[in-house]
Amino acid sequence: MPFPGGLWWLLCCRQGFTLLRRDYGDADREADGEAEEEASFELRAQGDQASLEVSLSQPTRTSSGSERSLLVSEEMRSLIVEKGPGPVEEDPDALVKGWLQREVRGGVKTPWIRPRKYWFVLTPDSLDYYSSNEKGAKRLGSLVLTSLCSVLWPDKQTYKETGYWSVTVFGRKHCYRLYSEHLNEAVRWVCAVQKVIDSKAPVQTPTQLLMRDVEEHCGSPEVLEQIYRCNPILRYTSSPLYAPLLPFPYGNLDQSAPGPRSYTTLRDEAVKLFNSLQQLESQRDPVPLIQGILQTCLDLPPLVDEIYCQLVKQTTEPPAPGGPGDLHYWQLLTCMSCTFLPSPPVLRFLRFHLDRTESRFPASEMAKYACFIREALGKTRGRECVPSLEEILVLMQRQEMVCTVHCPGAAACSVAISSHTTAEEVARELVSRLGLSQSPNLFALYEQSRLREQPVGSSTLLADVLTRFENLAGEEREQDAPCRLCFKHYGFLDTDNVPRDSLEFALLFEQAHEMVLRGYVPTSEETLQTLAALRLQSLNSDFSTHAPFPRLEELFPPHVLHARLPAPRPDPPPPKCRGARLRAGLLAGGLWGHSLAKQRAERDQRLRGRLREEGASTMAAIVEKWKLLQGMGRPEAMAAYVALVREWPGFGSTLFDVDLRASPVGAGPQRLWLGIGAKAVSLYKPGEPEPLDSFCYGRISSFGASDSSTFRLSVEDRDLLFETSQVDEIAQLLTTYLASTAARRPPQEPAPGPPLDPDPSALPRGLCPVAGPWQRPPPTGSFGS
């Protein structure tokens, strides 16, 4: 029959109290096979650790049983706050006192039932409550306050539900939920309790004290071996852990943050993670469990140090060094070192553990993992995502991943990366490998999906990008194209002098074709058909009935065909009268509703048939133009294609769909194209070849993000506000062009116009601010000569 929860808690607490004064020098009893009880312990304040320090620093010291019993009883008395017979109005230790409700019964305020009130007294050591405020009143409860206690502020939701303002105080074993009818009184109690908590000395656990002892005696091997031999809390255990190794604040976690997981307290989660670690030993496939542990650490950063300490404990003197279970711990420690960086004290303890393992087991698998972990800790700076399943498998073998980068017009490139490789490093390698070092243009890595394409930040870890791809692959449907990395032009500084027989011209040709298909090259339909014919000539050479035909949407902008179709007739607006709405609802649910649905289906079928007819006629026109290109080679077809696209004045600019906020009151936003080029920023009406306005960089005084969806561009004496979902990309590209303009400007030439202020604080993380004219910083994942 299982023990009740309260009995388990009592046993754990009793075990923890005993451990505080355990004789660590009694090694003979532990060596006889006594079950390890150090997994559960109590917390101690920094100012009350003298006796424990002696036992840890001098592990050979012994003491009698009566002495140990005396120490335990003294400690238990120190945790119990001695109180008098009852509250006294003139008590000098009372900081705040007053009447509060301990709880609100039923959860709803009921005016005909008077809530029970208690007299609460806050002292520098505890929060007590009594049956009344008279002398000699019975004390009903006491909550000892330490630095690990926490208090929650009143919230409106509880006030709406109960009619009271709540104050929640979390202690080690108890939680007081207090209620007051007045907000000022509740705030006064919260501030007072928090002030008492802040005044308490920080609390340390035995593990932290032992870590400090190990660091102090790292030069004395004899003392270190005695510390490890006489303190089982530092060594491997097969028993469960009843309390965390490090101190954590009491209280529940904030569950308001969106996420698929829900967590309890940090202390409970730390114990659960240790149970997961023990399950790791017997797992045949430890990868999913490793990824789950890493995800928990990413969601709860305070647990990172705890997991490091638990892994160091489990890899210290295991029963089978180098066995499968032990290696699973080292593999998780390897993944942790490539994902999270511990705090300095834990990092020093971890490095000592790695050195000790290498010295005790040279040329072993454990020593190889220790060497790999030490190198990884020197490079790790934090991750946005946990390692993917593929990355975990690679890290378990201490190898590098192979990343595939697609290049338009060329074969895909395979690049070896580690967990610390950034997009900047890969882009530089590809620029060198593809012979683009002498190009004046800029290149970047892009994340491409079916719906969106965006550049990868220069400081972004490619391992995080691959993890996002893995997560999206599990959410997408089978017919959706998978996400991929692509290497292409990021900014055009000179498109006229690109050699036609170079790889860069092939990249230029492919990106020009992408702009055409997206509708970002405003031109006539006749020119679009000619461009499609040139595309076919570059792919298949001369016309042949046996040549493979791409789909029409891969040659011709789909939106042009959809524009030919008649606009669908809108459904009638819902009636305003309630009776009319009821009759319309009854009709919609009967035969009339089925008739409407049938009419919509027939209309959609007619539109699809019309779209197929328009597509067939357009393809026939394209084929006729293709036949006229007989004898034109692939380089000539590509050159003719780029020449036609270059006729548009905005060629070379990157276009963004934005909504310009109108200045007149009541006017709606205006949909525009924001074109960012090497020399100017232009505004286009979608589909129009000529810009509405254009601003050279000398006229731009500042720019930045007003909020997550608004981009601000200050031009001379006016501010332009654009609503867009690509605020980061716009600011990033503007910064890059400004840096390139400054780098190409002669040193003696003064900068035209007012000084530019790109507002680096408003830029997204990982972007390079505008540098001086002497330096050309690498923009976001992009490079030139």
N, C-alpha and C positions, 0 to 999 in steps of 0.2 A: 504493500500500500504506500503510495507516494506521500512524502511529508507535506504538510500545508506550507504555503508560501511564506507565512510569517515565521515558522520554525526554521526554514532554510535560511532566512535572513538573519535570525538570531544566531544560528550556528556560524554563519560567515562572519558576523561582527565579533563574536567571541573568539573565533580563530584569529581575526585580525588584531584584536587587542593583545592576544598572547604573543603574536609575532613581534610586536614592537619591543618587547623585553626578552626575546629569546636569546639564549646563550649561543652566539655564533661560534664559539670555540669548542663546543661539544661535538666534535667531528665524529667520535666513535659511534654515537647513537645514530647519526645520520647515515654513516657508512654501513650500518647493519641492515639497511633497506627500509628505514622508516619512510612512510609516505610523505611526499613533499607538501608542506603546508604554506610555503612562502608565496603561493599563487594568490593568496588573499592577505591583505594587510591594511593597516590604517594609515592615515595621512598625519604628518606632523608639521608643525610650524618651524620655520628656520631658527627661531630663537629658543627652541626646546629640543635640542638634539645632542646634548653633550654625551649622555650615556651611550646613545646609539653610535656616536662617532668613535668612541673608545672601542666598542666591540667590533666595529668594522675595520678600524686601523690596526688593532691588535687582536687578530683572530684567535690567538692561542690562549687568551685569557679565559679562565674558568671561574665560576662562582657557584655558590651553594644554592640548593633549591629554595631555602627560606629567603635568601637575598633576592632571587628572581621573583618570588611571590610578593615580596615587599615592593619591588619596582613596579610590578603589574598593578598592584592595588593603588599605589601612588598615582600612576598614570590614569587609572579609571576615575579616581577622585578629581584629577585635574580637569577632566572633561565634563564633570558635573558642576554646574553653577550652584553654589550654596546660596540659598534664599532664606529670608526671614519668615516669620509667621504669616505675613501678608503684606499687601501694598500699603505704603505710607505716603501721605501727600507730600511730606517734606523729604522724601528719599533723595539724597544728593546724586545717586547714580542714575536716576531716571532721566533719560533724555527727552522722551516724548511719552505721553500717556493720554488715554482717552477711551471712550466707548466705541466699539466696532462690532459689527456682526461677524461671527465666525463663518457662517455659510447662510445662503438663502435657500430655504427649503422649497422644493417644487419648481424652482427655476423661473417663477413668475411672481411679480410683486402682488401680494394680496392684502389690501388695506384692512380687511376685517380680522386678519391674523397678525398679531404683533411679532416681529422677528425677535429672536433671542439675542441679547447683547451681552458682551463680555468686556471686562476692564483690561485693556492691554497696556503693558509697560515695556518700553524699549530702554535697555541699558547698554553700556559699552560692550557687553559680552553676549547678550541673548535678547530674545523677544518672548516675553511671558504674558500669559493671560490668566485672569482670576474671575471668580464668580461675582465679585463686587469690588468696589473701591474702598470698602471699610477695612479697618485694621483687623488682622486675624482672618481675612477671607482666604478661602482655599485656593491654592494655585492649581489650575487645571491642566496646564501644559507649559512647556518651555522649549524654545528653538535656539540652540547654540549657533551663533553667527561666526563664521570664519571667512577667509578670503575667497573660498570656493562657493559661498552662497550667492544667490542671485535674486533679484526682485524685478517683477514686471510692472510696467506702468498701467494705469487705468486705460481701458479701451471703450470706444463708443458702442461696440457691438454688445458687450455685456450689459452696458447701461440700457440699451434699447430692449434687451430681453428681460432684464430683472428690475430695472429702475434703480440700481445701485452701481456705484463706481467701485471696481474691484482692485485689490492690491494682492499680488501673489508673491510669497516669499518661499524660495526653495532652500531647504536644508539637506543635510546628508541623508536622513531617514524620514523626514517629515516635510510636508508642504502646507503652509498656511495660506488659505484663501480668505482674505478679509474684505469686507464690504462696508461702504459708507454712502450716505445719502448726498454728501457734498463733495464736489470735485476738489475744492481747495484742501479739504481735510485729507483726502486720499493722496494728493500730491505731496502734502506735508509729511505723511508717513513714508511714502516712497523715498523721498529725498533723505529723510533721517536714516532709514534702514540702509540705503546705499552708502551714506557717509560712514556708517559703522563698518560696513563690509570693506570699504576702501581703506579704512584705518588699520585693518588687520594685516599682520605680517604674512608674506607669501608662504604657501604650504609646499612642503617637499615630501616625496615618497622615499621609501628605502632604496628603490632602484636609483633615484637621482643621487642619493647620498653615496651609494656604492660606485656610481659612475665617477663622482668626484674623487672618491678614494682611489679608484683605478688610475685616474689621470695623475693624481699626486704621487703615486708609487710606481709609475710606468718604468722607472729606471731601476727598480728592485725586483728581479724575477722571483725571488723567494717569497717576498711579501705578496706579490700578485698571485702566485699559485695558492698561497694560503687563503687569500680572499675568495678566490674562485672555489676552492675546495670546501670552505666553511660556510659559504652563502649559496645555497641551492637556488635562490631567486635569480641568480645570474646564469644558471645552466639550463640545459634541456629538461623538459618535463613532459610526461605523458598524461599528467593530471590536468583537469580543467582549470581555468583561471576564473577566480571569483571577483576580482577587482582589477582595474587597469594598472599598468606599471607606472604611469605618469598621472599627475593630478589633472582633473577636469572639473569644470564648474558644474554645480548641481542644476537641475532644471531641464525641461524639455527643449528640444530644438525648435527653431522657427520653421513651421511648415507652410508658410505663405509663399515661399519661392516655388515656381512651377517646376515640375519634374516628375518622372514616372515612379520614383521611389519615395517612400516615407520612412523616416527614421525616428527613433525614440531619443533617449539621452545619449550624450557622448560616452558616458561610462558604460552604458549597456551595449552600445555599438562596439566599443573597444573589446568587451568580453566576447561578443559574437564573432568579431574578426579573429580572435585567438582560436575559437572553435573551428572557424573555417581553415585556419592555418593547420590545425591538427588533422582535418579531413584531407588536406593537400597531400599528406604523406602517402595515403593509400589510393590516390586517384591514378587511374591508368592514363587519362587524358587531362592533365592539369590546366590546360590553356583556358577553358571557360571560367574556371574558378579563379585563376589568376587575374583574368580581366575583370571579374566581378569585384575582387578585393581592390584592384586599382581604381575602379569606378567609385567605390565607396570612399576611398581616400581623396579622389577628385571632388566629390560632393561635400565631404567633410574634411577640409584641410587640417584642422587640429589633430586628426587621427594619424597624420603622416609620421610624426615622431614616435607615436605609440607603436605603429606597425614596424618601424625600423627597430625599436627596442625589443619587440617580440621576436623578430627574425634573428636579431643578434643572440637573444636568449636561446632560441631553438637550434641555432647552428653552433652553439658552444658546448663541446663535449657531448655530442649525440651518442646514442648507443651503437650506431653503425656509421662511423664517419665515411663519407663518400658513397653511401648506399643510395638506392632510388629515392627513399623518403627524404634523406638529407639533401640530395641534389635538387629536389623540388623546392626546398627552402631557398637554396642558393639561386635557383632560377627566378623565383619571385623577387629575391633581393636584387638580382640583376635588372629586372623590369622596373623595380622601384627606383633604382639609381638612375635610370634613363628617363624617368618621368617626374620625380619629385626630389627636391633638395631639402634635407633635414635642417633643423636649427643648428647653430654652431656647437652647443654642448653635445647634442646627439651625433653631429657629424664628426667631432673629435673622438667620441667613443666608438663610432663605427670604423673610422680609420684605424684606431688601435686594434679593433677586432680583426680587421683585414690583415694587418701586419702580423698579428699573433697567429692567425690561421696559416699564412704563408710560411712562417718560421717553423710551425709545428708539423705541417704537411707539405713539404716542398715537392714540386713536380706532380702534384695531385690535381684532380679535377677541381677540388675546392680552392686550391691555390690559383688555378687559372681563372676561376670565377672571381676570386678576390682581386686579382690584377685587373681584370676587365672592369669591375665595379669601381675601383679606384680611379681609373682613367675616365670612366663615364661621369663620376661625380665632379670632375674638373670641368666638364663641358655642359652639364645640365643646368638649365635656367628656368625650368617650368614649362608645362605643356598645357595646351587648351583642350586636348582630348587625350583619353587613355590610349595606349598602343592598340593597334588593330590585331586581329587574330594572327594575321600573317607576320606582323612585326614581333609578336610574342614568340612565335615559333622560331624566328630568326635569332632573337635575343637569347633564347634557350640554348642555341648552338654557338652563341658569341660570334655571329657573322653579320654581314651587311645585307640590306635589302636591295633588290633590283627594281628601279622605278622606270616605267616606260613613259617617254615624252613624245608626243606626236608633233610632227613638223609639216605644215601644209606644203604640198609640192615636193616632199622628200620622204624618205623612209623614216619610220619611228626610231628614236634613239633610246638605248638602254643605258641608264646611269646608276651606278652603285651609290647608295646613300646609307647613312646611319640614322640613329634617332635624333642626332643633333644637326643634321644637314639642313641648311636654309635654302630658300628659293634663290637668293643671291648667288650662292656658291654653285648651284646647278646651272643657273643662267650664264654665269661666267664660263663654266666648262663647255656649255653648248656653243657659246659665241666663239670660243677658241677652236672647238672641234669642227665646226661648220665653216671655218674660215671667214668669219664676219668681224674680225677684230679691227679692220681698217674702215668699216662702214661708219658714216657719220650718224646713221639713224640709231634708234633705241629699240631694244628687244626686251621681251618679258615672258614669264610663264603665266599661263591663263588656266583657270578652272572652267571647263566647258561642260555644259549639260544640255539637255534638250530645250530648256527654256531660257537659260541665262549663260552669259560668259562674263567673267570678271578677272582682273589681274590678281596675281598672288603677291602679297607683300614681301618686300625684300628680306625681312627678318622672320618671316613665317617659316615654321618647320614643316618640311614636306611630309614628315611622318604624320602630323596632324591632318594635313590635307588628305592623305590616303585613308586615314581613319574616317574622315567625313564621307569619303567615297564609299567605304564599306558600309557605313550606317545608311546612306541613301540607297545603296543597292538592295538592302533588305526591305525598304519601304516602297521602291518603285515597282511598277508593273512590268511584266515580262517584255512587252512590246516597246517599252521606253529604252532609249539609247543610254548606255551607262555613262557616268561621268568620267572625264579623263583630263590629263594635263596636256597642254599644247604650248608650243614655243612659236612665237610670232612677233611681228612688229608691235612696239608699244607707242612709239612716237616717230613721226616722219619729219626729219630736219632737212633732207635733200632727197627728192625722188627723181630728179632729172638726170642725175649722173650715176645711176645704178646700172652697171654693165648688164646687157641683155642675156649673156651666157652664164651669169652667176647664179648661185643658189638664192641670193637675196632677191633677185628679180622674180624667181619662182614664188618666193614668199609674198612679194608685193602683188603678183598676179592673183594668187589665191585670196589674199585679203581684199583686193578690189572686187573679186567675184562675190565674196561674202557680203560686202556692202551693197552690191547690186541686188542680191537675193533678199536682203532685209529691207529693201526699199529706201536706202540711204543715198541713192544716186538719182536725183530728180532729172529725168530725161523723157523723151517721147517713147511711145510703145514701139515704133519702128526701130529706134536705136536699141531698145531692149531685145528685140528679136535678132538684130544683127549681133549683139553681144552673145546671145545664146548660140548662134551659129558658129561664132569664133570659138566659143567654149567647146563645142562638139569637134571642131577642127583640131583644136589642141589636144583633145583626148583621143580621138579615133583617126586622125588624119583625114584623107579624102572620104567622100560619101560612099557607103556600101550598104547594101541591104542586110549583110551579115554582121555589120558592126553593132556592138552593144549600145543600146539606147538608154541613157539615164532617165530617171523619172522627170517629169516636166517641172516639178517644184525644185529640182536640182539645177535647172537651167534658166528658169524664168521666175520673176517675183510672183508668188501666189496672190498677193494682195491686188495685183492688177486684174486678175481673172475674177476675183470676188467683187471688185468694183463694177464689173459689167452687169452683175445680177441685179434685178430690181430689189429695192428695199422691202423687207418683209412687213406686211400690214400689222400694226400693233394691235394687241388685244384691247377690247373696250375697257374703260376704267370701271372699277367696282361701283355699284350704286351707293349713294349717300344715305338713302332712307333705310331704316332698320328692316322694315317689311320687305322692301325690294331686295335687300341683301339676303334675307331669309329665303325668298322665292328663288333668287339666283343660286343660292347654295343647294336648294332642293333640286333645281333643274340640272346643276352641274353634277350632282350625284346620281342622276338618272340617265334616261336615254339621251337627253340633250347634251350631257357631259360627254358621253361616249361619241356622240356625233361631232362635237368640237375636237376631241382628240383625233378622230379619224380625219377631219379636215386638215389639222396641223400635220399629221403624218403624210397625207397626200401632197401638201404644199412643200414639205421638206424633200419629198421624193422628186417633185418637179424641179426644185432648185438644184438638187444633185444631178439630175439629168441635164439641166441647162449648163451646169458647170462642166460636165464631161464633154458636152458639145463645144463649149468655148475652148476647153483644153485641147481637143482634137484639132480644131481649126488653127489654134496658135502653134501647135506642134507641126502642122503641115506647112505653115508659113516659115517656121524656123528651118525645116528640112530644105525647103526651096532655096533659102538663102545659103544654107550649108553647101548645096550643090554648086553654087557660084564660086565657092572658095577652092575649087579644084586646083591642086598643085601647090597650095600654100603650106609651108612647113610649120612645125609646131612652134619654133621660136618666133616666126613672123606672126602667127596667129595670136600668141601671147602678147607680143609687142603692140599689135593692132588693138587688142582688147584694152590694154592699159592706156593706150593713147586716147581711145574713145572715152574712157572713164575720166581721164585727166582733163578733158574739156570742161568738166564742171569746176567752177572756181573753188569750191570747197573741198576738192580732193586732197587728201592728206590730213584732214581734220577728223577728230573723233567726235561723233555725234551722240548726244544724250537727249532722251525724251524728257522734257521738263514742262512745268506749268508756271508761267510768269504771273505773279500776283499783280493784279491791276491796281493802280493807284486810286481811281475813283471809287467812292464808297458805294457798295452794292454791286459793283461789277465783278463778274466771275473771273477765275484765272484763265489765261490764254495758253493753249497747247502750242509749244514751239520746239524747235531743235536748237540745242546749245552746242555749237561747234567749237572745239578747242584745237587750235593749230599751233604751228611753230612760231608764227608771227603775230597772231591776233586771235581774239575770241569773238565769234559771230553768232547772230541770232537769225534763224531761218524759220519761215512758215513751212510746215511739212509739205513736201512735194514741190516747193518753189525753188528754182535754181539760184536766184539772187537773194542775198541776205537782207533782212530788214534793217540791221545795224551791225556795225563791226567796231571793235575796240582793240587798238594795239596795246601791248603790255605797258607802254609808257603812260597810258591814261588810267590804268588800273591802280588804285591806291591801296586796296586791301581786299582780302577775301577770306572766307571761313564758313564754318557750319553754325548757323543760328540754333538749330536743333537737329535731331536725327533725320528729319525729312525736309529740311529747308537749308538751301545754300545761299549765302549772301555774297554779292559781288559789288564792290564799291568802285564806281567809275566817275572820277572827278567829283562833281558835286551831287551825285545821286546814288542811291542804293537800289540794286536790283535783287529781288528775292525770288528764288526758284524753288518750287516744290518738286522733289524728286526722291526716288529710292536709291539713287546712286551718289549721295553726297560725298562719301569717302573717295570714290573713284574720280569724281570731278576735282576735288581738292588735291588729290594725289597727282593727277596729270598736270594741273596748273603749276604745282610746285616743281615738277620735273622740267617743264618747258622754261620756267623762270630761271632755274638753275642752269639749264643749257644755254639760255640767252646770255646770262651773266658770264659763263665760261667762254663763250665765243666773242665777247666784247673786248676790244683792245684795252689794256690797262690804263692808257692815258685818256681814253674817251670817257667823259663823265656820263653818268647814268641819266638818260632823258626822263623828264617828268619827276613827280614827287617820289620819295622813297617807298618801295613796296613793303607791305607788311602782310605776309601770308598767314600770320596768326598761328604759329606752330602748335600752340596748345589746343587749338580746335581741330587739328589734323588727327586722323586715326592713328592708333598705335603702330609703330614700325615704319612710319614714313619719314623720309629724310627732309629736314627743313631746308630752306633756300640757303645755299652757301655763298661765300664771297666770290669775287671774280677770279680768284686765284685757284679755286678748287671746283671740280665738277663731281658732286656726290652721286653715288649710284642711286637712281630712283628706285621705285618699288619694283624689285625684281627685274630691272631693265638696265641695259648697258649700251654704251656706244664705244667709240674709239677712245 
